[in-house]
């Protein structure tokens, strides 16, 4: 009888822990700490060689950089919601990321002109989105 009782208590504790989560489907609004961390991340990305060196030269080495930028797009969207000009920059940022990744620009047979153009689009859009951040 005791093992059944212990299993029941363990189940109740587990369920109680799950009940403490978010009660709505709406994510919490971004905080000042989120904005500060995002500014730091964007500034770090802007200092990368993939942001600064000629796109035609550096694009084959930028797979990880583009992955980092891709992982930042959603956070940028949440921080910049309600800013129409930022929305355009974010759309171009996503477009540059998608173009770079879909063309395999970090691979050996990547089309140089298309990859350089994708990287250039991404770089310009990241700079514009970064400057739209509060305190940016």
C-alpha positions as CSV (number, residue, x, y, z in Angstrom):
1,X,0.0,0.0,0.0
2,X,2.8,2.4,0.9
3,X,4.4,2.3,-2.7
4,X,1.1,3.3,-4.2
5,X,0.7,6.2,-1.7
6,X,4.3,7.4,-2.5
7,X,3.6,7.2,-6.2
8,X,0.5,9.3,-5.7
9,X,2.4,12.0,-3.7
10,X,5.1,12.1,-6.3
11,X,2.5,12.6,-9.1
12,X,0.9,15.4,-7.2
13,X,4.2,17.1,-6.6
14,X,5.0,16.8,-10.3
15,X,1.7,18.2,-11.4
16,X,1.9,21.1,-8.9
17,X,5.3,22.0,-10.4
18,X,3.8,22.0,-13.9
19,X,0.9,24.2,-12.8
20,X,3.3,27.0,-11.7
21,X,4.2,27.8,-15.4
22,X,2.9,30.5,-17.6
23,X,-0.9,30.7,-17.4
24,X,-1.5,32.5,-20.7
25,X,-0.4,31.7,-24.2
26,X,1.0,35.2,-24.5
27,X,4.8,35.6,-24.0
28,X,6.0,38.0,-21.4
29,X,6.9,41.5,-22.8
30,X,10.6,42.1,-23.4
31,X,12.4,43.6,-20.5
32,X,15.2,46.2,-20.3
33,X,17.6,43.4,-19.5
34,X,16.5,41.6,-22.7
35,X,17.1,44.8,-24.7
36,X,20.6,45.3,-23.1
37,X,21.6,41.7,-23.8
38,X,20.3,41.9,-27.4
39,X,22.3,45.2,-28.0
40,X,25.4,43.4,-26.8
41,X,24.7,40.5,-29.1
42,X,24.1,42.7,-32.1
43,X,27.2,44.8,-31.4
44,X,29.2,41.5,-31.2
45,X,27.8,40.4,-34.5
46,X,28.6,43.7,-36.1
47,X,32.2,43.4,-35.0
48,X,32.6,40.0,-36.7
49,X,34.7,39.7,-39.9
50,X,31.6,38.6,-41.8
51,X,30.1,42.0,-41.1
52,X,33.3,44.0,-42.0
53,X,35.3,42.2,-44.6
54,X,34.4,42.4,-48.3
55,X,31.4,40.1,-48.8
56,X,32.9,38.5,-52.0
57,X,36.0,37.5,-50.1
58,X,34.5,36.4,-46.7
59,X,31.2,34.7,-47.5
60,X,32.5,31.1,-47.5
61,X,33.6,31.5,-43.9
62,X,30.3,33.0,-42.5
63,X,28.1,29.9,-41.9
64,X,28.4,30.2,-38.1
65,X,27.9,34.0,-38.2
66,X,24.7,33.6,-40.3
67,X,23.5,30.9,-37.9
68,X,24.0,33.3,-35.0
69,X,22.2,36.1,-36.9
70,X,19.3,33.7,-37.7
71,X,19.0,32.8,-34.0
72,X,18.7,36.5,-33.2
73,X,15.9,37.5,-35.6
74,X,13.1,36.3,-33.4
75,X,14.4,38.3,-30.4
76,X,14.9,41.4,-32.6
77,X,11.3,41.0,-33.8
78,X,10.0,40.9,-30.2
79,X,12.1,43.9,-29.2
80,X,11.2,46.0,-32.2
81,X,7.5,45.2,-32.6
82,X,5.5,48.2,-33.3
83,X,8.3,49.9,-35.3
84,X,7.4,49.8,-39.0
85,X,10.8,50.8,-40.2
86,X,12.4,48.0,-38.2
87,X,9.9,45.6,-39.7
88,X,11.3,46.2,-43.1
89,X,14.9,45.7,-41.9
90,X,13.9,42.5,-40.1
91,X,12.2,41.2,-43.3
92,X,15.4,41.9,-45.3
93,X,17.5,40.3,-42.5
94,X,15.5,37.1,-42.7
95,X,15.6,37.2,-46.4
96,X,19.4,37.5,-46.4
97,X,19.7,34.6,-43.9
98,X,17.4,32.4,-45.9
99,X,19.2,33.2,-49.2
100,X,22.6,32.5,-47.7
101,X,21.5,29.2,-46.1
102,X,19.5,27.9,-49.0
103,X,22.3,28.5,-51.5
104,X,24.8,26.6,-49.3
105,X,27.0,29.7,-49.2
106,X,29.5,28.1,-46.7
107,X,30.0,25.1,-49.0
108,X,32.5,24.5,-51.7
109,X,30.2,25.0,-54.8
110,X,28.5,28.1,-53.6
111,X,27.5,30.7,-56.2
112,X,29.8,33.6,-55.4
113,X,27.7,36.5,-56.7
114,X,24.5,35.3,-55.0
115,X,26.2,34.5,-51.7
116,X,28.0,37.9,-51.6
117,X,24.6,39.6,-52.3
118,X,22.9,37.5,-49.6
119,X,25.6,38.4,-47.1
120,X,25.5,42.1,-48.0
121,X,21.7,42.2,-47.6
122,X,22.0,40.5,-44.2
123,X,24.8,42.8,-43.0
124,X,22.9,46.0,-44.0
125,X,19.7,44.8,-42.4
126,X,21.4,43.8,-39.2
127,X,23.0,47.2,-38.9
128,X,19.6,48.9,-39.5
129,X,17.8,46.7,-37.0
130,X,20.6,47.2,-34.4
131,X,20.3,50.9,-34.7
132,X,16.6,50.7,-34.1
133,X,17.0,49.0,-30.7
134,X,16.4,51.2,-27.7
135,X,19.8,52.7,-26.7
136,X,21.3,51.4,-30.0
